[in-house]
Structure formats: structure tokens, C-alpha cells
Amino acid sequence: MPTPIKPSSSLEVPTSTSSWTPLPLSAQELDLDFTLPTGQSFRWRKTSPSVYTGVIGNRLVQVSQRESHLREKRKKIASSSASSPGAAETAAAAFRVLKEADAFSSTSSASEQLADYFNAHISLAPMASSWALSDPRWRTAGSVVRGTRVLRQPPLECLLSFICSSNNSIGRITGMVEHLARRYGTLLASAEEVEELLREEEEGEGEELAVKKEEEQNEEAPATPLKPSAALSSSGARPSPRAPFYSFPTLRQLSGSVTEADLRDAGFGYRAKYIVGTVEALAALSRERAGSKSKSKSSKKSKDEDEKLDDDDFLLSLREAPQEEALRELAKLPGVGPKVAACVALFSLDKHAVVPVGKVTKFLILKFFLNFFIFRVFLLFSMPKT
């Protein structure tokens, strides 16, 4: 039976006093409650109000919109002579790295990795204004879901997550993705370390509530819309907030280790054969691409070939491919239909024109746009032929 890789002595363990670093996104551009727990990624746990803890690549990180984590950072930005006018107000979210596995080190800094993950180079405001002009419904909806962002996830994690999503709920998908990480990934934080972390958070939360209560006595708090996370917290399939954290397994960790029997025993059902089949197909593609790059090294031992599986070349190459080609290549993998391919293309491969169509999307199209489509078809066929 495969066992998780334990943390090595090379793990870098920042102390609990690790400073919070601002993300280059304003409150108009990022709302964590509308971005992290809503079915794009399944690796985040809401460990306290306004604070999410999760794994991105080889790093265990926290992302926060808690006011106490931002207040001091805003003061530092505002007092900096190099800061631009209004920069103090733009620090609407912050992050800190809790642990990092050097065994799978990243070439990018934590700030670069987080900015990449949240697509921070894309500004939502101009697009939202354009949508409001094009569709009056967005003028209302846009204000309710302001700050919802499309993530840019690691492609392998995103692909296997959405193979798990077939005929499934967010809670059960989260449990399946957690099983893959726990059985085949790298341990980043034990239950004891997570317990200590949450104890510190609860102490900070008490201070935050005291400040907030004092502020509310001076002015009436405005009404806020219901956050989606409130409706998603009841599923028993989710891992406990105090459970250990693991990195998502690499292709090399999965290849030759993940088995259909193990996944079926864990409740994956028919999805088990698709996960195993996709891992085998990606491993074969990775070896083929590595071999075509250097035929002179084709006599290397299989162990050396397995080392190349960490590169994940094939999926990453689809970020540069045209949209239709990327969707076509994804659809060749076991268990990947049109919706799964669209989700992976949108949430990890930079294909932002793709719209995954599921039951909810179909319902909204039929409810709000059917008459528009009928009218367009009528105009098309009623136009005189030339």
C-alpha cells in the first residue's frame, strides 16, 4: 500500500509570526468567499472568519481579508515614501507562507506564485463595466458577486479534481481530492501543527471581534450579502479544518502508485478507472515528449525516465495552444468530456473565453436568454438571400 511522503529535514518552517504580505488586488478585485470555496478549487479550508488555509504547489499558505491582518500593512504602505497615492487602500487581501517543501521547490517566489494563482494581472473592473453596459442584469448581479475571480491552478491538480466532479457535490469532490493528496502527496503540516496554528488564529479572532464590536457601537453596520461558503460548510465529506495538510501529488508520485482498487475503496466509484487511466496517459505522453527532445538519451534507465514526469510538460504546453486544440487534446484523456475539458481549460490553462455548461448554466440560459436566441435565429432566416 502506498504511503505519503513524509516531510524531510529540508522543510522550511516559518514561525507563527511570519508577516502578512499584501496581494496586489483591491476589494473590488478579490473576494475570498466568492472565489475559493465555490467549486473552482477544492484545496482550501476556512480556518477562521475571513481566513483560508490551503496548499498551492509546494507551499502551505494562508490568505486573509481579516481587517487586523491588513490594518498594520496599510499603515506601512501609507508611510512609505515610495508608495503611490491611494496605495494604502488597495491592500484588501494578504497572505503568509506557513510551510514550504524544498523537495519540490518552486522557481518563483511566494508573491509571484500567489499573484499568478489569483490571475492578479487581470483587472475585473473594466470588464464588469463593459458587461453592465451589454446586459442590464449584470448591473444588479455584478454588485452582489463583486470580487469573484477565475483562478489559475496547477493543471494536473485541476484536471484530476474535475474528473472527480462528474455527477458529484462540492463536498464529496473535496473529500476525493483530499484523499489523493493524503495517500500520494507530501505531508506539509501534521495535525499537531495545524492545531497550534488554529489556536493562534482563535486568539487573534477574539481580538478582532472586540475591535469590531467597539466599531459597531459607533455606527450601524451595513447589510452584507450571504456568502456562498455559509451554504457549503455542512457537508461531512470535507476534511476537518484541523486535519493535516498535504501537497497535491506530482505525476511522478502518482504514476505506478495510484490504483483503481484503492480509489474504489475510498468511494471514487466509476471515476477511479478514469483517474488511473488519465495518470497513465499523461505519464506516457511525458515520456514520449522527453524522448523526442533527446533521442540520444533513450537508453537511460526507467528510473531516470520517471524523474522527467515531474515536468508536466504536456498539460503546461496547452496554455500556449489555441483554445480548440487544448479542448480537443483534453478530451482524449479518460473521463474527460466537454464540461470537464472546459473547466480545466478555464481554471488552469488560460482559456478565459471557455464557458463550462452544466445544469445551472443551462437553466440560466433558458430562463434569461432563450428569447434572445430565438430572435437572432428568426432574423437570420428571415433576411433576404443575396
Buried (B, 14 or more C-beta within 10 A) or exposed (E): EBEBBEBEEEBEBBEEEBEBBBBBBBBBBBBBBBBBBBBBBBBBBBBBBBBBBBBBBBBBBBBBBBEBBBEEBBEEBEEEEEEEEEBBEBBBBBBBBBBBBEEBEBEEEBBEBBBBBBBBEBEBEEEBEEBBEEBEEBEEBBEEBBBBBBBBBBBBBBBBBBBBBBEBEBBBBBBBBBBBBBBBBBBBBBEEBBEEBBEEBEEBBEEBEEEBEEEEEEEEEEEEEEBBBEEBEEEEBBBEBEBBBBBBBBBBBBBBBBBBEBBBEBEBBEBBBBBBBBBBBBBEBBBEBBBEEEEEEEEBEEEEBBEBBEBBBBBBBBBEBEBEEBBEBBEEBBBBEEBBBBBBBBBBBBBBEBEBEEEEEEEEBEEEEEEEEEEEEEEEEEEEEE
